[in-house]
């Protein structure tokens, strides 16, 4: 569930900065009002929030060539996660 929320967090929001992931991403509130947010920094670190409370942090890499996001955070026992990022249009 955490990984699904994380992916949704980077898939539904507006972004800022030059790197396509750098900036703050936030989900639309769920039916129960929960909001997940992720902030990607230009130094390849990220912090993830659930209802404005910090719940994960770590390091990431993003390859623009194949749109692959790989990250490791404090809750996954040093096991990297890799996802394909799909931007639907220029304002994602």
DRENDO-1510 file (C-alpha; in Angstrom, 1 decimal, always signed):
<recs>
REC; n; res; u; v; w
REC; 1; UNK; +0.0; +0.0; +0.0 .
REC; 2; UNK; +2.8; +2.4; +0.9 .
REC; 3; UNK; +4.5; +2.0; -2.5 .
REC; 4; UNK; +1.2; +2.5; -4.3 .
REC; 5; UNK; +0.6; +5.7; -2.3 .
REC; 6; UNK; +4.1; +6.8; -3.1 .
REC; 7; UNK; +3.7; +6.3; -6.8 .
REC; 8; UNK; +0.3; +8.1; -6.7 .
REC; 9; UNK; +2.0; +10.9; -4.8 .
REC; 10; UNK; +4.4; +11.6; -7.7 .
REC; 11; UNK; +1.8; +11.0; -10.4 .
REC; 12; UNK; -0.9; +13.4; -9.3 .
REC; 13; UNK; +0.3; +17.0; -8.8 .
REC; 14; UNK; +2.1; +19.9; -10.2 .
REC; 15; UNK; +5.8; +20.1; -10.3 .
REC; 16; UNK; +8.4; +22.8; -10.1 .
REC; 17; UNK; +12.1; +23.0; -11.0 .
REC; 18; UNK; +14.2; +21.9; -13.9 .
REC; 19; UNK; +14.4; +18.2; -13.1 .
REC; 20; UNK; +11.0; +16.7; -13.9 .
REC; 21; UNK; +10.7; +15.3; -10.4 .
REC; 22; UNK; +12.2; +18.1; -8.3 .
REC; 23; UNK; +9.6; +19.8; -6.3 .
REC; 24; UNK; +6.6; +19.0; -4.1 .
REC; 25; UNK; +4.0; +16.5; -5.4 .
REC; 26; UNK; +0.7; +15.9; -3.6 .
REC; 27; UNK; -2.3; +13.6; -4.1 .
REC; 28; UNK; -5.9; +14.8; -4.2 .
REC; 29; UNK; -7.6; +13.9; -0.9 .
REC; 30; UNK; -8.9; +10.4; -0.8 .
REC; 31; UNK; -12.5; +9.6; +0.1 .
REC; 32; UNK; -11.5; +9.6; +3.8 .
REC; 33; UNK; -9.6; +12.8; +3.4 .
REC; 34; UNK; -6.0; +11.4; +3.4 .
REC; 35; UNK; -3.4; +13.2; +1.5 .
REC; 36; UNK; +0.1; +11.9; +0.5 .
REC; 37; UNK; +2.9; +14.2; -0.5 .
REC; 38; UNK; +6.5; +13.8; -1.7 .
REC; 39; UNK; +9.2; +16.4; -2.0 .
REC; 40; UNK; +12.0; +15.6; -4.3 .
REC; 41; UNK; +15.2; +17.8; -3.8 .
REC; 42; UNK; +17.8; +18.6; -6.4 .
REC; 43; UNK; +20.4; +16.7; -4.2 .
REC; 44; UNK; +18.5; +13.4; -4.9 .
REC; 45; UNK; +16.9; +13.2; -1.5 .
REC; 46; UNK; +13.2; +13.0; -0.8 .
REC; 47; UNK; +10.8; +13.2; +2.0 .
REC; 48; UNK; +7.3; +11.6; +2.0 .
REC; 49; UNK; +4.4; +12.8; +4.1 .
REC; 50; UNK; +1.0; +11.2; +5.0 .
REC; 51; UNK; -1.5; +13.9; +6.1 .
REC; 52; UNK; +1.4; +16.4; +6.5 .
REC; 53; UNK; +3.3; +14.0; +8.9 .
REC; 54; UNK; +6.7; +12.7; +7.8 .
REC; 55; UNK; +6.6; +9.0; +7.2 .
REC; 56; UNK; +9.6; +8.2; +4.9 .
REC; 57; UNK; +12.8; +9.8; +3.6 .
REC; 58; UNK; +15.7; +8.6; +1.5 .
REC; 59; UNK; +17.6; +8.9; -1.7 .
REC; 60; UNK; +16.4; +8.6; -5.3 .
REC; 61; UNK; +17.7; +8.5; -8.9 .
REC; 62; UNK; +15.6; +9.3; -11.9 .
REC; 63; UNK; +16.6; +8.4; -15.5 .
REC; 64; UNK; +15.0; +10.7; -18.0 .
REC; 65; UNK; +16.1; +8.4; -20.8 .
REC; 66; UNK; +13.8; +5.6; -19.7 .
REC; 67; UNK; +11.6; +7.4; -17.1 .
REC; 68; UNK; +12.7; +5.0; -14.3 .
REC; 69; UNK; +12.6; +6.2; -10.7 .
REC; 70; UNK; +14.6; +4.2; -8.2 .
REC; 71; UNK; +14.6; +5.0; -4.5 .
REC; 72; UNK; +15.6; +3.6; -1.1 .
REC; 73; UNK; +14.0; +4.9; +2.1 .
REC; 74; UNK; +14.2; +4.4; +5.8 .
REC; 75; UNK; +11.4; +1.9; +5.9 .
REC; 76; UNK; +12.4; -0.7; +3.3 .
REC; 77; UNK; +15.4; -2.3; +4.9 .
REC; 78; UNK; +17.8; -1.1; +2.2 .
REC; 79; UNK; +15.9; -2.7; -0.6 .
REC; 80; UNK; +15.5; -0.4; -3.6 .
REC; 81; UNK; +12.2; +0.1; -5.3 .
REC; 82; UNK; +12.0; +0.9; -9.0 .
REC; 83; UNK; +9.1; +2.4; -10.9 .
REC; 84; UNK; +8.3; +3.6; -14.4 .
REC; 85; UNK; +7.1; +7.2; -14.3 .
REC; 86; UNK; +4.5; +8.2; -16.8 .
REC; 87; UNK; +3.8; +11.9; -17.3 .
REC; 88; UNK; +0.5; +12.4; -19.0 .
REC; 89; UNK; +1.1; +15.9; -20.3 .
REC; 90; UNK; +3.5; +18.9; -19.8 .
REC; 91; UNK; +1.6; +20.2; -16.8 .
REC; 92; UNK; +1.7; +17.0; -14.7 .
</recs>
